Amino acid sequence: MSLRNRLLTFFCQLFPIQKHPVEQDRRILIVTTTALGDTLWATPAIESLRKSFPNAFIGVLTSSMGREVLKDNAHIDQLYLLEEPLLPRFFSLRKKLYKERFDTILMFHASQRLTLPLCALLGATQIIGTRGINKGLDSLLTHPLEQLHEHEILRRLKIVENTGGSIHSETLSFTPDPEAFFPLEKKQWIILHPGSKDAFKRWKKEHFIMLGKELEKRWGYSLLITGTKEEQMLIETIAQEIPGARSLIPTSLDEFAHLLSQVEILISNDTGPVHLAAALKVPTIALYSPTNPQLCGPYLAKETIALYRKPTCTPCLKRKCPLPFCLSQITPKEVLEQVEKLMRSYVCT
């Protein structure tokens, strides 16, 4: 254990915390403080937890993006925001959450090192999570579960099962706010989503340009190039190289969901919109490497095709990778073949 983790563990042991016993009407806190895809992976577990314990109070500690995903989730009683950085807000948030008297905490996924120490100081009798993904702080879990070679959705459902609950859903859910509807012109649209938080997960922009030109030439699709504000230069560069293509940065998650619901196909790198499209049952082609889609790709999404290439380097350099060669092995021709497959199966039926 690192010196930093030893100090955090010792810090937690300094506080004599009165434990909140597990009552019949349970008070459960779910921790999922990461991005879009990770939060959507939690929705089957949240639904299963609610149906297993209909009288429980279910709270969720989440990120700003997580709040956007879960704000209208009918299975949640209360959302709590974990702002970054956590350190300046640690004690005020701890005080607020301790008053809620949570008896059980489910650690789905946390992005900040201080999140688990925070949870250890809330008085919960049970803190259930998976070994090996807690930044070296597994000792703060009261019920550590072994990490298995399984999809992230199933890992979260296993945590629910360890509360005594049952699996009632394995599919993602998201309902966009109807007031955020963004109408598209009456055309056949395909969205190209060329960005991602991690550069090593980005397919070459030249491939997206080549693909877009062929989609317009071969089938006459209208193309929408989407991304975030940080990716504006990338999406505008691609849109300018494809005749008739438009670049668009959605102003909210709800607006993006409405855009997805109006298009024929989404073609995207390994990033959150793939899972949003899966929740909305939008036909999708997702490009994966080095991440394994069997662990964190589309799950039980029959409308989605995941194109995958194994990492070419061992070990994978991930964020330090200067040239994501493994992803570049997927060719525009292969993607076009999968577009044709989706057209036969979903778009034209």
N, C-alpha and C positions, 0 to 999 in steps of 0.2 A: 504494500500500500504506500502511495506517495505521501510525502510530508504534508502536503495540502489536504489530502483526504484524512490523514490521521488527525490533523487539527480540527477538521469539520466534525469528525466522529466524536472526538473529545468534547468539542463544544456542545454537541447534542446531549452528551452524557452529563453535562454540568447542570442541566435543567431538570428538576424533579417534576415530571408532568403527570397530572392525574389522568388516568386512562378512562376513556368513555366506553363502557361495556356494550357489547353487541345486544341490542334489544330486538324484540319481535318486529317492530316497525323500524327498520334499519335506516341509518343515516350514512349514505355512501358518497364519497368524493372520488370522481374520476379525474385523473391527471393526464391531459393530452395537450401539450404546450408547444406543438411544432406547426408545420405548414399545412397547406391545403390537402394534399394526398393523405398524410398521416392522420389528419382529423377525420376525413371521410372514412378511412379504414376503421375508425372507432364507432361509426353509426350502427353496424349490425350488433356490436357488443352492447351499446347503449339500449337499443331496442330489446335485446334479449334480457338485459338486466331489469328493465321496466316490467316486462311480461313475467319474469321470474319473481319479482318482488313488487307487486302492484301498489302496495301501501308504503313503500320506502320513500324517503326523501333522497333524491338523486341530484347532486351538484356536480358541476364540471369546472375544473380549473384549466383555463385555456389561454391561448395567444390571441392577438388581435385578429389574425386570419381565422383562427378556430372559432372565435365569436361570430364572425360572418357566416361560417358554415353551419353553426349550431343554434343560431339565435331564434329560429322558428321550430326547433326540434321538439315535438310534442311529448317526448319521453323524459325531458329534463325539467327539473323544478327551478334550478337557479344556475346561472353562469357567473363565474368569478374570473376576472381578468388578471393574468400574470404579465406585467409589463417588463420590458427590458430596458436597462439592466435591473435585475431583481434586488441586488444588494441594498440600494437606498430605500427600498420599499419593504425589505424583508420583515422587519418587526411589526410594521403596521398591518401588512397582509397576514402575518401569523396571528396577530391579535384578532383580526376579523374572522379568520377561518376557525380559530380555536373556539370562538363563541358558538359556532354552528354545531359543535359536539358530534363531529363525524366519528363513527365507530369503526368504519372500514374505508381504506383508501386503496384505489386500484391504479397502479402506475402503468399506464398504457405506453406513454413515451414523453420524455422531458428533454428539452434542449439545453437547459441551464444547469450547471453543476449544483447550484444551491437549492434546486427544487426538491430533491429528496430529503436533504436536511430540514428544509421547511416543513415537509410532511411529517418527518419524525418528531416534530415538536407540536403536533396538533392534537395529541392525546388519543389517537385511534388505536384500538386494540389490535387491528389487523392492517398491515401494509403489504399488499400482494403485488408482486412484480416479477419480471424475468431476469434471471442472472445474466451478467455479462454486458448489459447495455446501460448501466447506471453510473458510468464514469468512475468506476472503481469503488462505489459506495454500496455494494450489495449488502453489507453487514447491517445497514439500516432498514432492510426489509425484514418483516416478521415472518413472511411466508414466501421465500424465494422459490421460483419455479425454474426448472431446467430449460435452457434454450434449445429448441429443436429445429430441424430443417423443415420449416413450414411457412406458409404465407403469413404476412403480418396481420391479416384479418383473423386468421385462425389463432394466432398467438394471443390476441386480445380476447377472443372468445374463450380460450383456455383459462384466462384470468377470471372471467365471469364464472366459469364452471367451478373454480376454486373458492368462490363465495357460497357455493351451494346452489347456484343458478343453473339454468339450462339454456341451450342454444335454440333460439326461435327464429333467427334470421342470419343469413350469410351474405346478403347483398347490400350495397351502398344505397344511401338515401339522401336526397336533397330536394327541397321545394323552394324555388326562387320566389321572391316577392313579386306579385303580379304588377305592382305599380312601377317596377323597374323595367318593364317591357320595352325593348328596343327593336322596332320593326325593321326588317330588311326588305329591299325591293324583291318583287316576285320573280326570282331567278333561281336557278339551281346553283347553290353555293357549296364550296368546299373551303374549310378553314385550314390554313397552314400555320402551325405554331412552332416557329424555329428556335425559340429561346429555352432557357432553363436556368435555374439558380446556379448550377454547377456547369462550368464551361466544358468539362470532359464528357458531358451527356448531350452535347449539341452536335447534331448532324451538320455536315458542311453546308454553308449557305449556298454554295454553287450547286449542290444537289437539290436543294429546295427550289432554286431558280429553274433548273433544268426540268424538275418535276412539274412545277407550275406551268411552264410553257407547254409541256406535253398534255397536261390536263385540259388546258384551254383549246389546244389545237385538235386533240383527239375527240373530246366529248363536249366541248363548248361550255365547260363549267366556268362560273364566275368565282374569283378567288378573293378571299379575305385573309390578310396576313395579320395575326394578332400577337400581342405580347404585353409586357409591362412598360412603365415609363423608362426604366433602366435599359430596356431593350429597343427603345425607339429607333435608334440609328440602324440596328440590325433589320428590323421589320420594314423600315422605309427603304433601305437599300434593296431588299428582296422585291418589294412591291414595285419599285421603279424599273426593275429589270424584266418584269412580267407584264406585257401589254394588258391593260384593263384591270389589273389587280388593285385592291385597296388595302391600305394599312389602317388598323384600328386598335386603339388601346382602350379596353373597356373601363368605365369609371367605377365599377363595383363588381363583386362576384355575382350578384343577382343579374346584372346586365349581361355579363358574360354567359351565364347559364341560359338566358333567353336567346342570345345569339346562337349558342350551340343547338338549341331546340329547333332552330329554323334551317339548319344546314343539312346537307346530304351526308357529308363525311368530315371528320376531323383527322388531320394527319399531324402528329406531334412527336416531339422528343419525349423522353422519360421525365415527365413533370406533372404537376397537379391537375391540369386540365384533362389529362387522360382519365383520371378517376372521377372527375366531375362529369365527363361525358358518359362514363360507365353508369353513374348514378341516374343519368337522364336517358339511358338506353340509346345514345347516339352512336351510329356506326363509326368506328375509329380504327386507325392504323397507328400503332405506337412503336417507336424505334428504341430498342434497348441494347446497350452495351456501355460499360461492363456490368451494370446492375442486372441481376437475374430476375426476369419477370415471374418466375415460379415463386419467388419470395416476396416481391413487392410490385408485381405488375397487375394488370386487370384480372379480377378473380370472379368466376362465374358470370362473366360478361360475354355472352355469346356473340354480341355485335362487334366485338373488338378483336383485332388481329395484332399480336405482338411479334414483331420481327426482331430476332435476337442474334447477336454474335458474342461468343465467349471472349473474355479478355485475352489479349495477345501477350501481355506481360505478366510475369509472376515474380513478386506480388504486384498487383495493380497499383499504380501510382495515384489513382483517383484525382483529387484536386491538384496534385502536383504535375499532372500529365501535361506536357507541352503540346502534344499532338495526338488527339484521340483516334488513332489509326483503326482500332477495333470497330468503332462505330461507322467509320468511313467504308468498311467492307460491305455495308448494305448499299445497294445501288438504286438509283432512281427507277431503273427497269423493274427491279423486284417490287418496289412500292407500287408502280403502275399495275403490275400483275395482281396485287392484292386489292387495289382499287376496283379492278374489273370483277374480282371475286365478290367484294362487298356489294357492288352494283347488282350482280345477279341474285345475291341472297337477300338483300334488305332494301336497297335504294329503289330498285325497279319493280318491287313486288307490291 
